[in-house]
């Protein structure tokens, strides 16, 4: 078809053309989006969760409750957008690497190397889940995604699009396969990547624990901590006098008194030259940051800083040449993470597969499970503090759950994990859940002892669905009771106090959560709540056909403090945004 000449366009047509051009993608990733059945299903039915009560573990009262959601992670993430929006500190995921080895499904069919749309399917699949995951993060939150070469380039562009290019923090290369993985063509692969993104610029990168070699180097100690002696003359980038002229100045050194004095100077000529206002006295000599071959370098820091820290400087004579050294202290809280990791503990075979086999006491059940130490270090980089909530929506064998439990044991933390996985080949029931249970209790499924255990609380939920129905009112009536477990997850309240058909009350250390399905008996239910022996606040969820949480009906003179909101309106509002 011949294009219409621009000069023949009407004003309105030109405006529409300009609008279209402005919305067209100018740079980034372009692929053919592929419809996905689990997403299409949500046009007819809404996801909720239901607890498998006989799998609950309650060993630590007043501590957070970890949980798993069994089901497609698109549906699980939809539920979490109601229960945990803006509450997650760290997301760690290890999605299928799309190697063409038929290790993941799209629309119930394995995607293999012969599928000409496998990259487009993978990108469509990942984007939908990353877009659901982003609102879950706190403003200070961070996401870590591990990947290998098959999709590393496309993932970087996709993550730039979802989280923003400016929020990319860096990529760590992890030597997770020391023996190498053979390929049909190309090199033997030893590594994978961990990409880190922040949600906003308020995130803080965590510090890595000092290694034994680092600790051994810092063998001396004073009142400020452990330190080593480091040459005070700067080398490497920006170390020449022309680069940092204000860091080129003399030190006056007295060999007799073993003291260093920094003279006063007066800067001139745009701070590129100066006059020394003092002279050496007694046996003092001038020391300059000049190398043995006469190159004018600079000191590690400027003259004011040097004067303040003169007592931390020392002069040593080596090979007939005098050198100035400074105390370099072992940094508090660890060191800034580096981008190349190669600890033996990161080996997926030696510390991933073998660890999982040791826990489950069954033959190899899961391909290439992560080594717990690799996940723990990724969580450290993502600054998973002692009270962090950690989400893994590609939970697989459950390594992230084990990693969080072990971190809590190491530092006395109270971190909480949320795992989401499907039950393909019964992985959730026969791998993820038994693994977490064994780590918590220390007992394997056969009764044998794995460890002394890491006591914790744990719950198991499955995704299920509510039909949208013919009318919104009918949907509200059917959705409300199905939201009960979503409310419990949202409030972290699992201990049942009252369990009636129209009235449920749950308790945690923060207070009470009450769910009321018969809004006409509100006064009677409030009266029952007032009889409970606690002064804790009460979070009320009251059934309504609209946005009325019945706040105006709350009694004024009560011993409890009540906060009321309607159900299922909160869930519907979230799902309207997600499913449009």
C-alpha positions as CSV (number, residue, x, y, z in Angstrom):
1,X,0.0,0.0,0.0
2,X,1.4,3.4,-0.9
3,X,1.9,5.7,2.0
4,X,-0.3,8.8,2.1
5,X,1.7,12.0,1.4
6,X,2.2,14.1,4.6
7,X,1.0,17.2,2.8
8,X,-2.4,15.7,2.3
9,X,-2.9,15.0,6.1
10,X,-5.4,17.0,8.0
11,X,-4.4,18.9,11.1
12,X,-6.0,16.2,13.3
13,X,-4.2,13.4,11.4
14,X,-0.9,15.1,11.8
15,X,-1.5,15.5,15.6
16,X,-2.3,11.8,15.9
17,X,0.8,10.8,13.9
18,X,3.0,12.9,16.1
19,X,1.4,11.3,19.2
20,X,2.1,7.9,17.8
21,X,5.7,8.7,17.1
22,X,6.3,10.1,20.6
23,X,5.1,6.8,22.2
24,X,7.1,4.6,19.9
25,X,10.1,2.9,21.6
26,X,13.3,4.7,20.6
27,X,15.9,2.5,22.3
28,X,15.8,-0.7,24.3
29,X,14.5,-4.2,24.0
30,X,11.9,-5.0,21.3
31,X,10.3,-8.4,21.0
32,X,7.1,-10.1,20.0
33,X,4.9,-10.3,23.1
34,X,3.3,-13.8,23.4
35,X,0.0,-14.2,25.3
36,X,0.3,-16.3,28.4
37,X,-2.6,-18.5,29.6
38,X,-2.1,-17.9,33.3
39,X,-2.5,-14.2,32.6
40,X,-5.5,-14.7,30.4
41,X,-7.1,-16.9,33.1
42,X,-7.3,-13.9,35.4
43,X,-9.8,-12.2,33.1
44,X,-12.3,-14.9,34.2
45,X,-11.2,-15.8,37.7
46,X,-9.3,-14.1,40.5
47,X,-6.4,-15.8,42.4
48,X,-6.6,-16.2,46.2
49,X,-4.8,-18.6,48.6
50,X,-5.8,-21.3,51.0
51,X,-3.7,-22.7,53.8
52,X,-2.8,-26.4,54.0
53,X,-3.2,-26.4,57.8
54,X,-1.5,-29.7,58.6
55,X,1.8,-28.4,57.2
56,X,2.1,-25.6,59.7
57,X,5.1,-25.4,62.0
58,X,5.0,-23.2,65.1
59,X,8.2,-23.4,67.2
60,X,9.0,-19.7,68.0
61,X,6.2,-17.6,69.5
62,X,6.4,-13.9,68.7
63,X,8.8,-14.5,65.9
64,X,7.9,-13.8,62.2
65,X,6.2,-16.6,60.2
66,X,7.8,-17.8,57.0
67,X,5.6,-19.2,54.3
68,X,5.4,-20.8,50.9
69,X,2.8,-20.2,48.2
70,X,2.4,-23.2,45.9
71,X,1.1,-22.1,42.5
72,X,2.1,-20.2,39.4
73,X,4.2,-17.3,40.5
74,X,2.1,-14.8,38.4
75,X,-0.9,-15.7,40.6
76,X,1.2,-15.7,43.8
77,X,2.6,-12.3,43.0
78,X,-0.9,-11.0,42.4
79,X,-1.9,-12.1,45.9
80,X,1.3,-10.5,47.4
81,X,0.4,-7.2,45.7
82,X,-2.5,-7.1,48.2
83,X,-0.7,-8.6,51.2
84,X,2.8,-7.1,50.9
85,X,2.8,-4.0,48.6
86,X,5.8,-1.8,49.6
87,X,6.9,-4.2,52.4
88,X,9.6,-6.4,50.8
89,X,13.2,-5.6,51.6
90,X,14.9,-8.0,49.2
91,X,13.8,-10.0,46.2
92,X,16.2,-12.8,45.2
93,X,15.2,-14.9,42.2
94,X,16.9,-17.5,40.1
95,X,14.7,-17.9,37.0
96,X,15.1,-20.6,34.4
97,X,18.1,-19.7,32.2
98,X,16.3,-20.6,28.9
99,X,19.2,-22.7,27.7
100,X,16.9,-24.6,25.3
101,X,17.1,-27.7,27.4
102,X,13.4,-27.9,28.0
103,X,13.6,-26.8,31.6
104,X,10.6,-24.5,31.7
105,X,7.1,-24.3,30.2
106,X,5.2,-21.6,28.5
107,X,1.4,-22.2,28.1
108,X,1.9,-25.8,29.4
109,X,4.5,-26.7,26.7
110,X,8.2,-27.1,27.2
111,X,10.3,-24.4,25.4
112,X,13.2,-26.0,23.7
113,X,16.1,-24.9,21.5
114,X,14.0,-25.4,18.3
115,X,11.3,-22.9,19.4
116,X,12.0,-19.8,17.2
117,X,10.1,-17.7,19.7
118,X,11.8,-18.9,22.9
119,X,13.6,-15.6,23.6
120,X,10.3,-13.7,23.0
121,X,8.4,-16.1,25.3
122,X,11.0,-15.8,28.0
123,X,11.0,-12.0,27.9
124,X,7.2,-11.8,27.9
125,X,7.1,-14.2,30.8
126,X,9.8,-12.4,32.8
127,X,8.4,-8.9,32.2
128,X,5.0,-9.7,33.5
129,X,6.5,-11.1,36.7
130,X,9.0,-8.3,37.2
131,X,6.3,-5.7,36.8
132,X,4.2,-7.4,39.5
133,X,7.3,-7.7,41.8
134,X,8.4,-4.1,41.6
135,X,5.5,-2.6,43.7
136,X,6.3,-5.2,46.4
137,X,9.6,-3.6,47.2
138,X,10.1,-0.9,49.8
139,X,11.6,2.3,48.5
140,X,14.9,1.1,50.1
141,X,14.4,-2.4,48.6
142,X,16.6,-4.2,46.2
143,X,16.3,-7.1,43.7
144,X,18.9,-9.7,42.8
145,X,18.4,-11.8,39.7
146,X,20.9,-14.6,38.8
147,X,21.2,-15.6,35.1
148,X,23.8,-17.0,32.7
149,X,24.9,-16.1,29.2
150,X,21.8,-17.3,27.4
151,X,19.6,-14.4,28.5
152,X,22.0,-12.1,30.4
153,X,22.1,-9.4,27.7
154,X,18.3,-9.4,27.3
155,X,17.7,-9.5,31.0
156,X,19.8,-6.5,31.6
157,X,17.8,-4.5,29.0
158,X,14.5,-5.8,30.4
159,X,15.5,-4.9,34.0
160,X,16.6,-1.5,32.8
161,X,13.1,-1.0,31.4
162,X,11.3,-2.2,34.5
163,X,13.4,-0.8,37.3
164,X,15.1,2.1,35.4
165,X,18.6,2.2,34.0
166,X,19.7,4.6,36.8
167,X,18.7,2.0,39.4
168,X,21.2,-0.6,38.1
169,X,23.8,-1.2,40.8
170,X,26.1,-3.7,39.2
171,X,26.7,-7.3,38.2
172,X,28.6,-9.9,40.1
173,X,30.2,-12.8,38.3
174,X,30.0,-16.0,40.5
175,X,32.2,-19.0,39.8
176,X,29.5,-21.5,40.5
177,X,30.8,-24.4,38.4
178,X,34.6,-24.8,39.0
179,X,34.8,-27.9,36.8
180,X,33.1,-26.2,33.9
181,X,29.9,-27.0,31.9
182,X,30.4,-28.2,28.4
183,X,28.3,-26.7,25.6
184,X,27.5,-27.8,22.0
185,X,29.7,-25.1,20.8
186,X,31.8,-22.4,22.5
187,X,33.7,-22.4,25.8
188,X,33.3,-24.4,29.0
189,X,31.2,-22.3,31.3
190,X,32.3,-21.8,34.9
191,X,30.2,-18.8,35.9
192,X,26.8,-17.2,36.2
193,X,25.8,-13.6,36.9
194,X,23.9,-11.8,39.7
195,X,22.3,-8.5,38.6
196,X,21.4,-6.0,41.3
197,X,18.8,-3.2,41.0
198,X,17.4,-0.8,43.6
199,X,13.8,0.4,43.5
200,X,14.8,4.0,44.2
201,X,18.1,5.8,44.9
202,X,17.6,5.4,48.6
203,X,18.9,1.8,48.7
204,X,22.2,1.0,50.5
205,X,24.5,-1.8,49.3
206,X,25.3,-4.2,52.1
207,X,28.9,-5.0,53.2
208,X,30.6,-8.4,52.9
209,X,32.1,-10.1,56.0
210,X,35.9,-9.8,56.1
211,X,37.7,-12.9,54.9
212,X,40.3,-14.7,57.0
213,X,43.1,-13.4,54.7
214,X,41.9,-9.8,55.2
215,X,41.7,-10.3,59.0
216,X,45.2,-11.8,59.0
217,X,46.6,-8.8,57.2
218,X,45.3,-6.4,59.8
219,X,47.3,-7.9,62.6
220,X,48.1,-4.7,64.6
221,X,45.6,-3.0,66.9
222,X,45.1,0.3,68.6
223,X,42.2,2.1,70.3
224,X,40.5,2.5,66.9
225,X,40.7,-1.2,65.9
226,X,42.8,-3.5,63.7
227,X,45.0,-1.9,61.0
228,X,47.8,-2.5,58.6
229,X,50.5,-0.1,57.4
230,X,49.9,1.2,53.8
231,X,52.2,3.4,51.7
232,X,51.0,7.0,52.1
233,X,52.0,7.8,48.5
234,X,49.1,7.3,46.2
235,X,49.4,5.1,43.1
236,X,47.1,4.3,40.2
237,X,44.3,6.5,39.0
238,X,44.5,10.2,39.7
239,X,47.8,9.8,41.5
240,X,49.9,12.3,39.5
241,X,50.6,15.8,40.8
242,X,48.7,17.3,37.9
243,X,45.6,15.2,38.8
244,X,45.4,16.3,42.4
245,X,47.7,19.3,42.9
246,X,46.5,20.0,46.5
247,X,47.7,16.6,47.6
248,X,51.3,17.4,46.6
249,X,53.0,19.0,49.6
250,X,56.0,18.3,51.9
251,X,56.1,16.5,55.2
252,X,58.7,17.6,57.8
253,X,60.2,14.5,59.4
254,X,62.5,14.4,62.5
255,X,64.4,11.1,62.7
256,X,65.6,11.9,66.2
257,X,62.0,12.4,67.6
258,X,60.4,10.1,65.0
259,X,57.7,12.7,64.4
260,X,56.0,14.1,61.3
261,X,55.0,17.7,61.0
262,X,52.9,19.2,58.2
263,X,53.9,22.9,57.5
264,X,51.5,25.7,56.8
265,X,51.2,26.6,53.1
266,X,49.6,29.3,51.1
267,X,47.9,28.3,47.9
268,X,48.0,30.6,44.8
269,X,47.6,30.4,41.0
270,X,44.2,28.6,41.1
271,X,45.5,26.2,43.8
272,X,48.1,24.8,41.4
273,X,51.1,26.2,43.3
274,X,51.8,27.4,46.8
275,X,54.3,29.0,49.2
276,X,55.6,27.0,52.1
277,X,55.3,29.3,55.1
278,X,57.5,27.3,57.5
279,X,61.0,26.0,57.4
280,X,62.5,22.7,58.7
281,X,64.1,22.9,62.1
282,X,66.8,20.8,63.9
283,X,67.2,17.5,62.1
284,X,63.9,17.7,60.1
285,X,64.0,16.8,56.5
286,X,61.4,17.3,53.7
287,X,59.6,14.3,52.4
288,X,57.7,14.5,49.1
289,X,55.4,12.0,47.3
290,X,58.0,11.4,44.6
291,X,58.9,8.0,43.3
292,X,62.4,6.5,43.0
293,X,62.4,7.4,39.2
294,X,61.4,11.0,39.9
295,X,57.7,10.9,39.1
296,X,55.7,13.5,41.1
297,X,52.8,11.6,42.7
298,X,50.5,12.8,45.5
299,X,49.7,11.7,49.1
300,X,46.6,9.7,49.9
301,X,44.7,12.8,51.1
302,X,45.0,16.5,51.4
303,X,47.0,18.7,53.8
304,X,44.2,19.4,56.3
305,X,43.4,15.7,56.6
306,X,47.1,14.8,56.9
307,X,47.5,17.4,59.7
308,X,44.6,15.9,61.6
309,X,45.9,12.4,61.2
310,X,49.7,13.1,61.5
311,X,49.9,10.7,64.5
312,X,48.7,7.8,62.3
313,X,51.7,8.3,59.9
314,X,55.0,6.6,60.2
315,X,58.3,6.7,58.4
316,X,60.2,3.6,57.4
317,X,63.5,3.2,55.7
318,X,63.8,0.4,53.1
319,X,66.6,-0.3,50.7
320,X,68.2,3.1,51.6
321,X,65.0,5.0,50.7
322,X,62.6,6.7,53.2
323,X,58.9,5.9,52.7
324,X,55.9,7.3,54.6
325,X,53.2,4.9,55.7
326,X,49.7,5.4,57.2
327,X,47.5,3.2,59.3
328,X,44.7,1.6,57.2
329,X,42.0,0.3,59.5
330,X,39.9,-2.8,58.9
331,X,36.6,-1.3,57.9
332,X,33.7,-1.7,60.4
333,X,30.8,-3.8,59.2
334,X,32.7,-5.5,56.3
335,X,34.0,-4.5,52.9
336,X,32.3,-3.2,49.8
337,X,31.3,-6.2,47.6
338,X,33.5,-6.9,44.6
339,X,32.3,-8.1,41.2
340,X,34.2,-11.4,41.0
341,X,33.3,-14.2,43.5
342,X,35.1,-17.6,43.5
343,X,34.7,-19.2,47.0
344,X,34.6,-23.0,46.8
345,X,31.3,-22.7,48.8
346,X,29.6,-21.3,45.7
347,X,29.9,-24.5,43.8
348,X,26.4,-25.6,42.7
349,X,27.5,-29.3,42.5
350,X,29.6,-29.5,45.7
351,X,27.4,-27.3,47.9
352,X,24.1,-27.2,46.1
353,X,23.3,-30.6,44.8
354,X,25.1,-32.5,47.6
355,X,23.6,-30.3,50.3
356,X,20.1,-30.9,48.9
357,X,20.8,-34.7,48.6
358,X,22.0,-34.7,52.2
359,X,18.8,-33.0,53.4
360,X,16.3,-35.1,51.5
361,X,18.3,-38.3,51.5
362,X,17.1,-39.1,48.0
363,X,18.8,-39.4,44.6
364,X,19.4,-36.3,42.5
365,X,15.9,-34.7,42.2
366,X,16.6,-31.2,41.1
367,X,19.0,-29.9,38.5
368,X,21.7,-27.4,39.6
369,X,20.2,-26.1,43.0
370,X,22.0,-23.0,44.3
371,X,24.6,-23.3,47.0
372,X,23.2,-21.7,50.2
373,X,26.4,-19.7,50.7
374,X,26.0,-18.0,47.3
375,X,22.4,-17.0,48.1
376,X,23.5,-15.8,51.6
377,X,26.2,-13.5,50.1
378,X,23.7,-12.1,47.5
379,X,21.3,-11.3,50.4
380,X,24.2,-9.6,52.2
381,X,24.9,-7.4,49.2
382,X,21.2,-6.6,48.9
383,X,21.5,-5.5,52.6
384,X,19.0,-8.0,54.0
385,X,19.2,-6.6,57.6
386,X,18.2,-8.6,60.6
387,X,14.5,-7.8,60.3
388,X,14.3,-8.0,56.5
389,X,11.5,-9.7,54.5
390,X,13.0,-11.7,51.7
391,X,10.9,-12.9,48.7
392,X,11.9,-15.6,46.2
393,X,9.2,-16.2,43.5
394,X,11.3,-18.8,41.7
395,X,11.9,-20.7,44.8
396,X,12.6,-24.1,43.2
397,X,14.3,-26.4,45.7
398,X,14.0,-23.8,48.5
399,X,17.7,-22.7,48.9
400,X,16.6,-19.1,49.7
401,X,14.6,-20.4,52.6
402,X,17.5,-22.3,54.0
403,X,19.8,-19.3,53.4
404,X,17.5,-16.9,55.4
405,X,17.2,-19.4,58.3
406,X,21.0,-19.8,58.4
407,X,21.6,-16.0,58.4
408,X,19.2,-15.7,61.3
409,X,21.1,-18.4,63.2
410,X,24.4,-16.7,62.5
411,X,23.5,-13.2,63.7
412,X,20.4,-13.6,65.8
413,X,18.3,-12.0,63.1
414,X,14.5,-12.1,62.6
415,X,14.4,-12.2,58.9
416,X,11.3,-13.6,57.2
417,X,11.2,-15.5,53.9
418,X,8.4,-15.9,51.4
419,X,8.8,-18.6,48.8
420,X,6.7,-19.0,45.7
421,X,6.9,-22.1,43.4
422,X,4.7,-24.2,41.3
423,X,4.3,-27.9,42.0
424,X,5.6,-29.2,38.7
425,X,6.8,-32.8,39.2
426,X,5.6,-32.3,42.9
427,X,8.6,-30.1,43.6
428,X,6.8,-27.9,46.1
429,X,5.4,-30.9,48.1
430,X,8.4,-33.3,47.8
431,X,11.4,-30.9,47.7
432,X,10.8,-27.3,48.8
433,X,8.5,-28.0,51.8
434,X,10.5,-31.1,53.1
435,X,13.8,-29.1,52.8
436,X,12.5,-26.1,54.8
437,X,10.9,-28.4,57.4
438,X,14.1,-30.4,57.8
439,X,16.3,-27.3,58.2
440,X,13.8,-25.9,60.8
441,X,13.3,-29.1,62.8
442,X,16.7,-30.8,62.2
443,X,14.8,-34.0,61.3
444,X,14.5,-35.5,57.9
445,X,11.2,-37.0,56.6
446,X,12.5,-40.5,57.5
447,X,13.1,-39.4,61.1
448,X,16.9,-39.3,60.8
449,X,18.8,-36.4,62.2
450,X,20.1,-33.7,59.8
451,X,21.1,-31.0,62.3
452,X,20.3,-29.5,65.6
453,X,17.6,-27.4,63.7
454,X,16.9,-23.7,63.4
455,X,13.5,-23.3,65.2
456,X,11.1,-21.1,63.3
457,X,7.4,-20.7,62.3
458,X,6.3,-21.8,58.8
459,X,3.0,-21.9,56.8
460,X,2.0,-23.6,53.5
461,X,-0.5,-22.0,51.2
462,X,-1.9,-23.0,47.7
463,X,-3.3,-20.7,45.1
464,X,-6.9,-21.2,44.2
465,X,-9.5,-19.1,42.3
466,X,-12.8,-17.3,42.6
467,X,-14.9,-17.0,39.4
468,X,-15.6,-13.4,38.5
469,X,-19.3,-14.3,38.0
470,X,-22.1,-12.5,36.4
471,X,-22.3,-9.4,38.7
472,X,-19.9,-7.5,40.9
473,X,-22.1,-8.0,43.9
474,X,-22.0,-11.8,43.5
475,X,-18.2,-11.6,43.1
476,X,-18.0,-9.7,46.3
477,X,-20.0,-12.2,48.2
478,X,-17.9,-15.1,47.0
479,X,-14.5,-13.4,47.1
480,X,-14.8,-12.2,50.7
481,X,-14.6,-15.5,52.5
482,X,-11.9,-16.6,50.1
483,X,-9.8,-13.6,51.2
484,X,-9.5,-14.9,54.8
485,X,-6.1,-16.4,54.4
486,X,-4.9,-13.4,52.4
487,X,-5.9,-11.2,55.3
488,X,-4.0,-13.5,57.8
489,X,-0.9,-13.2,55.6
490,X,-1.3,-9.5,55.3
491,X,-1.5,-9.1,59.1
492,X,0.8,-11.9,60.0
493,X,-1.9,-13.2,62.3
494,X,-2.2,-17.0,62.5
495,X,-3.4,-17.9,66.0
496,X,-7.1,-18.5,66.0
497,X,-9.0,-17.0,68.9
498,X,-12.6,-17.1,67.5
499,X,-13.7,-19.3,64.6
500,X,-17.4,-18.8,63.8
501,X,-19.1,-18.8,60.4
502,X,-19.5,-15.1,60.2
503,X,-16.9,-13.9,62.7
504,X,-13.2,-14.8,62.8
505,X,-10.5,-13.5,65.2
506,X,-6.8,-14.1,64.9
507,X,-3.9,-13.0,67.1
508,X,-0.3,-12.1,66.8
509,X,2.2,-10.1,69.0
510,X,1.0,-6.8,67.5
511,X,-2.7,-7.3,68.2
512,X,-5.9,-8.8,66.9
513,X,-7.3,-9.2,63.4
514,X,-11.0,-9.7,63.1
515,X,-13.0,-10.6,60.0
516,X,-16.7,-9.9,60.0
517,X,-18.9,-11.2,57.2
518,X,-22.3,-10.1,58.6
519,X,-22.1,-6.3,58.8
520,X,-25.5,-6.1,60.4
521,X,-24.3,-7.7,63.6
522,X,-21.3,-5.4,64.0
523,X,-22.3,-4.2,67.5
524,X,-22.5,-7.8,68.7
525,X,-19.1,-8.7,67.3
526,X,-17.5,-5.6,68.8
527,X,-19.0,-6.6,72.2
528,X,-17.3,-10.1,71.9
529,X,-14.0,-8.4,71.0
530,X,-14.3,-6.2,74.1
531,X,-14.5,-9.3,76.3
532,X,-11.1,-10.6,75.2
533,X,-8.4,-10.1,77.8
534,X,-6.1,-7.8,75.8
535,X,-5.6,-4.1,75.3
536,X,-4.0,-4.6,71.9
537,X,-5.3,-2.8,68.8
538,X,-7.8,-4.6,66.6
539,X,-7.7,-4.6,62.8
540,X,-11.2,-5.0,61.5
541,X,-12.1,-6.3,58.0
542,X,-15.9,-5.9,57.4
543,X,-17.8,-7.2,54.5
544,X,-19.3,-4.5,52.3
545,X,-20.7,-4.0,48.9
546,X,-18.7,-0.9,48.5
547,X,-15.9,1.1,50.1
548,X,-17.7,1.5,53.5
549,X,-15.7,0.0,56.3
550,X,-18.4,1.0,58.9
551,X,-16.0,3.3,60.7
552,X,-18.9,5.5,61.7
553,X,-20.5,2.6,63.6
554,X,-17.5,1.9,65.8
555,X,-18.3,2.5,69.5
556,X,-16.5,5.4,71.1
557,X,-15.8,4.2,74.6
558,X,-13.9,0.9,74.1
559,X,-10.8,-0.6,75.7
560,X,-9.5,-1.6,72.2
561,X,-8.4,0.7,69.5
562,X,-10.2,-0.2,66.2
563,X,-9.1,0.2,62.6
564,X,-11.7,-0.8,60.1
565,X,-11.7,-1.4,56.3
566,X,-14.0,-3.0,53.9
567,X,-13.6,-6.4,52.2
568,X,-13.2,-7.5,49.5
569,X,-12.8,-3.9,48.2
570,X,-9.1,-3.7,49.0
571,X,-8.4,-6.9,47.0
572,X,-10.6,-5.7,44.1
573,X,-8.8,-2.4,43.9
574,X,-5.4,-4.2,43.6
575,X,-6.7,-6.6,41.0
576,X,-8.3,-3.8,38.9
577,X,-4.9,-2.3,38.7
578,X,-3.1,-5.6,37.9
579,X,-5.6,-7.2,35.5
580,X,-7.2,-4.0,34.1
